[in-house]
C-alpha cells in the first residue's frame, strides 16, 4: 500500500501515534487509506448537500474494505461572485484546488481518492489533481438543481439574470423580478441548465472518471445517495485492480469528452478546462481541435440556455450514456477507453437507451449537423476565440457591425442598460483576460443585459474575458491574445467594423493592416489593476492569453 510509506515500520511509529490521536483503530490503520475530497460548504447552493454525499461515499468505501478519511476543497459560487470583484477570484480557484489537493494527497500518502465536487472550478481542478496524484480515483458530484417553474414554464439562473435586464428595459416590473428571484433556484444543486458545472460533470462521465448519472441525477434525488455509495465501492475495486486516472484520462478519452461536449452543447468554459486537464496527462490539447470534431459531430441537445430543456430532462431521457450511445453508433466515440467501472466505454454504454428523442435528438435528426461549440480565428483573434454556436440565433451566425469599445465589464453594462447600444452594434469588452482582469471574469451580466434589453438577436459581444455557460447569443469570448498582452483586441477603436462569420469560423477586424501596425506601435501596456495579493501574483504568472489562465508554475 502507498500509505505504508506513512504508517508502516518502526520509523513511522510517530505517524501511527498521530493516527491514534485521530481515533483510528489498529484494524483501520491496516486498511487502504482512501481520501474523500469534500467540496462541502454553506455558501454555494451546489455544495450545501455534499456533506450527505460524502457520508454515503464513506459508507461505500468502508463496506468495500477501505478506511475513508475526509479532507476539504474550496469552492466559489460563480452566481454569487458575479457583478463585483469576487468574479476575479473565481477562475483562479481552479488552480488553487488542484494544487492544494495534490499537496494534501501526497503529504498523507493516500492509497485512493474519491473526489466530491460540483460547481464550475472544482470539477476541472480536481480532475487536474487526480491526474497529477494518479492513485485510483472516482468522481461523484453533488448533482444538478431542479429547474424552477414560473407561469407553468421551467426557468433557471440565466432567466434570473435576463429578468434584471428586462427590468432595466421596462418590460418587467419589480414584482415580476421578485417572483423570479424566489422561484428560479428552488433546490440545492448546480444550476439546472447546461452551464459550466453541469457541463464538466457530464464530461467527467464521458472521460470515464465518473459513474453513470454523475452529471445528471438531480441533487435532491435519493438516487444520488445510492450513486455516492457505489462510487465508494467502485474506488476500492479500482484499488484492487490498480486502475489509475492516467489509465483512464488518455488522449482518446479527452477527445471523446470533446465529442460529447459538441453533442450536448456544453459551456464555452470547457475550452478552458479540457486543455488544462489534457496537459496534466501529457496531451498538448489546442482548442483548434474543436473545429474538426465539431464539423463531424451533430448537436443533439438544446438544454438551457440554448433551449427549453434542463438537466432533469436529460437525466430522464437516458443521460450522458444515451448521448454517447447515439454518437458511438455512428463511429464518433472510441469505445475502447477504460473507465472507473473497470469496463470500457463500449461495455458501459452497450445497453443505453435514448428514452426521449425530443430531449436527445437522434443523429439523423439533430439540431444541427455540427457541434455546439466553434473556435473562430482571424486578425482579431489569431490564437482563437470560442462561441457557443448552439445558443446563437440563425440571424446572428453572420454579423457585421461597428465596434462599441469598453475597457471593463462595468462600463459596458452601463451603456447597455442606458440604451446606448443599438441593433447592429458589436460590443467589445477588453482588459478582462487572465492577466488584464486579472482573473478572466465571466461576462454573464453583459450578455444577460443584452438579452433583457431585447437585443439578443441583433447585438454581438466580443471579449478577452470568458462567458458563463448560461450565456447565449452571439457571445464570443476567450479572444486570444488578450488585450493586456498586446493582442489585436487592444487595438480596436470605436466604430471599427467587425465581421463575425460563425459558419466559416472567422472573426475579423475590417481595418487596414498598415493602420493596425501604426496602432500597435503606439500601444502601451496598462498598469496592473491589482498590485498586491493573490490576484497580483496570479496575473504575473500568466504566460499566454486565455488558455484557462495558464500559469507558468503548472504548465511550463
Buried (B, 14 or more C-beta within 10 A) or exposed (E): BBBBEBBBEEEBEEBBEEBEEEEBEEEBBBBBBBBBBBBBBEEBBBBBBBBBBBBBBBBBBBEBEBBBBBBBBBBBBBBBBBBEEBBBBBBBBBBBBBBBBBEBBBEBBBBBBBBBBBBBBBBBBBBBBBBBBBBBBBBBBBBBBBBBEBEEEBBBBBBBBBBBBBBBBEEBEEEBBEBBEEBBBBBBBBBBBBBBBBBBBBBBBBBBBBBBBBBBBBBBBEEBBBBBBBBBBBBBBBBBEEBBBBBBBBBBBBBBBBBBBBBBBBBBBBBBBBBBBBBBBEBEBEBEBBBEBBEBBBBBBBBBBBBBBBBBBBBBBBBBBBBBBBBBEEEBBBBEBBBBBBEBBBBBBEEBEBEBEEBBBEBEEBBBEBBBBBBBBBBBBBBBBBBBBBBBEEEBBBBBBBBBBBBBBBEBBEBBBEEEBEEEBBBBBBBBBBBBBBBBBBBBBBBBBBBBBBBBBBBBBBBBBBBBBBBBBBBBBBBBBBBBBBBBBBBBEEEBEBBBBBEEBBBBBEBEEEEBEEBEEEEEEEEBBBEEEBBBBBBEBBBBBBBBBBBEEBBE
